[in-house]
Amino acid sequence: MTTMNIHQAKTQLSRLLARVAKGEEVVIANAGRPVARLVPFEPSAPRREFGHDRGKLTIPKDFDAPLSDRLLRTFEE
């Protein structure tokens, strides 16, 4: 990781960004004290699409029907 003062970073911004684009991290300092860090840009994950599995699943008409007494006892034990 390279550290540069603000004045140096301003005068060499193009070269600095080229180094960051190659994967290097650069710390920008003010009077020797770190104030910022430049890191390569990473695009965010693609957005999810709703309805992607539409038509692949079926829900029976009686999915919310009461359980039989025998099955209900199994859950209660």
Backbone as CSV, one residue per row, in Angstrom:
resi,resn,N_x,N_y,N_z,CA_x,CA_y,CA_z,C_x,C_y,C_z
1,MET,0.856,-1.166,0.000,0.000,0.000,0.000,0.903,1.231,0.000
2,THR,0.634,2.134,-0.911,1.405,3.359,-1.058,0.705,4.501,-0.331
3,THR,1.496,5.394,0.273,0.948,6.586,0.913,1.477,7.808,0.182
4,MET,0.581,8.741,-0.137,0.953,9.983,-0.817,0.315,11.155,-0.102
5,ASN,1.006,12.279,-0.098,0.419,13.505,0.430,-0.555,14.080,-0.599
6,ILE,-1.443,14.942,-0.161,-2.492,15.489,-1.009,-1.906,16.199,-2.227
7,HIS,-0.896,17.040,-2.030,-0.306,17.775,-3.149,0.250,16.810,-4.198
8,GLN,0.956,15.806,-3.758,1.528,14.813,-4.669,0.420,14.057,-5.402
9,ALA,-0.649,13.704,-4.708,-1.766,12.985,-5.329,-2.461,13.852,-6.375
10,LYS,-2.612,15.151,-6.089,-3.253,16.050,-7.057,-2.432,16.170,-8.331
11,THR,-1.131,16.271,-8.202,-0.295,16.459,-9.386,-0.120,15.178,-10.191
12,GLN,-0.333,14.021,-9.569,-0.134,12.742,-10.261,-1.419,11.921,-10.310
13,LEU,-2.552,12.580,-10.341,-3.828,11.873,-10.249,-4.011,10.816,-11.336
14,SER,-3.685,11.131,-12.576,-3.868,10.149,-13.663,-3.033,8.899,-13.422
15,ARG,-1.762,9.091,-13.064,-0.897,7.935,-12.790,-1.379,7.171,-11.573
16,LEU,-1.843,7.899,-10.590,-2.349,7.287,-9.364,-3.562,6.410,-9.653
17,LEU,-4.486,6.914,-10.459,-5.679,6.143,-10.810,-5.326,4.917,-11.644
18,ALA,-4.312,5.018,-12.496,-3.881,3.860,-13.282,-3.360,2.760,-12.357
19,ARG,-2.625,3.139,-11.327,-2.119,2.149,-10.367,-3.268,1.509,-9.590
20,VAL,-4.232,2.331,-9.202,-5.385,1.803,-8.463,-6.196,0.864,-9.354
21,ALA,-6.343,1.194,-10.632,-7.099,0.342,-11.549,-6.444,-1.027,-11.698
22,LYS,-5.135,-1.109,-11.490,-4.425,-2.389,-11.572,-4.525,-3.196,-10.274
23,GLY,-5.168,-2.622,-9.254,-5.395,-3.366,-8.019,-4.671,-2.828,-6.806
24,GLU,-3.844,-1.825,-6.962,-3.096,-1.273,-5.836,-3.987,-0.354,-5.005
25,GLU,-3.774,-0.349,-3.702,-4.481,0.581,-2.820,-3.530,1.718,-2.476
26,VAL,-4.071,2.937,-2.429,-3.259,4.114,-2.152,-3.911,4.904,-1.022
27,VAL,-3.115,5.282,-0.046,-3.594,6.111,1.059,-3.170,7.541,0.777
28,ILE,-4.108,8.475,0.902,-3.806,9.900,0.730,-3.745,10.529,2.115
29,ALA,-2.649,11.240,2.352,-2.413,11.801,3.679,-2.340,13.320,3.623
30,ASN,-2.685,13.942,4.733,-2.572,15.386,4.898,-1.569,15.618,6.023
31,ALA,-0.432,16.183,5.680,0.652,16.401,6.643,1.063,15.090,7.317
32,GLY,1.084,14.024,6.531,1.520,12.729,7.046,0.444,11.920,7.744
33,ARG,-0.731,12.483,7.928,-1.827,11.761,8.602,-2.806,11.238,7.552
34,PRO,-3.064,9.935,7.517,-3.976,9.366,6.513,-5.384,9.957,6.634
35,VAL,-5.957,10.338,5.474,-7.314,10.890,5.466,-8.228,10.150,4.493
36,ALA,-7.663,9.427,3.523,-8.502,8.725,2.546,-7.729,7.532,1.992
37,ARG,-8.489,6.585,1.465,-7.882,5.418,0.834,-8.543,5.216,-0.521
38,LEU,-7.744,5.109,-1.569,-8.258,4.820,-2.909,-8.131,3.330,-3.154
39,VAL,-9.223,2.720,-3.543,-9.237,1.284,-3.829,-9.890,1.067,-5.189
40,PRO,-9.601,-0.048,-5.849,-10.235,-0.312,-7.144,-11.755,-0.406,-7.000
41,PHE,-12.448,0.068,-8.011,-13.903,0.043,-8.028,-14.386,-1.364,-8.332
42,GLU,-15.334,-1.849,-7.548,-15.940,-3.154,-7.785,-17.433,-2.954,-7.994
43,PRO,-17.944,-3.293,-9.178,-19.374,-3.114,-9.417,-20.196,-3.987,-8.467
44,SER,-21.356,-3.499,-8.115,-22.230,-4.252,-7.206,-22.828,-5.456,-7.925
45,ALA,-23.336,-6.369,-7.140,-23.953,-7.577,-7.691,-25.188,-7.196,-8.507
46,PRO,-25.508,-7.978,-9.532,-26.694,-7.660,-10.329,-27.957,-7.755,-9.484
47,ARG,-28.928,-6.944,-9.835,-30.195,-6.948,-9.101,-30.970,-8.225,-9.377
48,ARG,-31.690,-8.689,-8.382,-32.517,-9.881,-8.534,-33.741,-9.573,-9.380
49,GLU,-34.165,-10.539,-10.159,-35.369,-10.382,-10.965,-36.504,-11.143,-10.290
50,PHE,-37.590,-10.453,-10.029,-38.753,-11.107,-9.443,-39.446,-11.948,-10.503
51,GLY,-39.995,-13.072,-10.075,-40.746,-13.924,-10.976,-39.865,-14.841,-11.800
52,HIS,-38.611,-14.978,-11.432,-37.683,-15.806,-12.205,-38.139,-17.271,-12.258
53,ASP,-38.738,-17.766,-11.185,-39.188,-19.161,-11.134,-40.682,-19.309,-11.421
54,ARG,-41.288,-18.274,-11.968,-42.712,-18.331,-12.260,-43.009,-19.512,-13.186
55,GLY,-44.004,-20.307,-12.812,-44.404,-21.454,-13.615,-43.659,-22.733,-13.274
56,LYS,-42.639,-22.659,-12.445,-41.865,-23.854,-12.090,-42.417,-24.561,-10.857
57,LEU,-43.202,-23.849,-10.066,-43.761,-24.412,-8.840,-45.276,-24.398,-8.910
58,THR,-45.868,-25.409,-8.294,-47.327,-25.419,-8.190,-47.708,-25.564,-6.725
59,ILE,-48.732,-24.863,-6.331,-49.231,-24.933,-4.960,-50.612,-25.570,-5.023
60,PRO,-50.790,-26.684,-4.329,-52.098,-27.344,-4.369,-53.194,-26.446,-3.794
61,LYS,-54.413,-26.621,-4.272,-55.531,-25.793,-3.828,-55.806,-25.947,-2.333
62,ASP,-55.494,-27.119,-1.762,-55.786,-27.358,-0.343,-54.535,-27.214,0.535
63,PHE,-53.558,-26.406,0.120,-52.314,-26.309,0.885,-52.534,-25.784,2.302
64,ASP,-53.597,-25.038,2.521,-53.853,-24.504,3.856,-55.006,-25.221,4.565
65,ALA,-55.344,-26.403,4.080,-56.405,-27.181,4.720,-55.907,-27.691,6.078
66,PRO,-56.814,-27.888,7.025,-56.409,-28.400,8.336,-55.740,-29.773,8.198
67,LEU,-54.788,-30.050,9.090,-54.094,-31.335,9.076,-55.010,-32.412,9.626
68,SER,-54.772,-33.627,9.185,-55.552,-34.739,9.734,-55.163,-34.919,11.197
69,ASP,-56.058,-35.510,11.979,-55.792,-35.700,13.407,-54.525,-36.518,13.624
70,ARG,-54.316,-37.539,12.797,-53.141,-38.397,12.937,-51.853,-37.596,12.700
71,LEU,-51.815,-36.789,11.660,-50.637,-35.985,11.350,-50.421,-34.889,12.394
72,LEU,-51.491,-34.298,12.873,-51.399,-33.274,13.893,-50.793,-33.825,15.178
73,ARG,-51.184,-35.049,15.554,-50.622,-35.679,16.756,-49.119,-35.898,16.589
74,THR,-48.661,-36.189,15.389,-47.235,-36.393,15.133,-46.444,-35.134,15.463
75,PHE,-46.982,-33.963,15.096,-46.294,-32.708,15.381,-46.351,-32.344,16.864
76,GLU,-47.396,-32.789,17.551,-47.580,-32.405,18.936,-46.782,-33.290,19.892
77,GLU,-46.297,-34.410,19.437,-45.569,-35.345,20.342,-44.200,-34.865,20.668
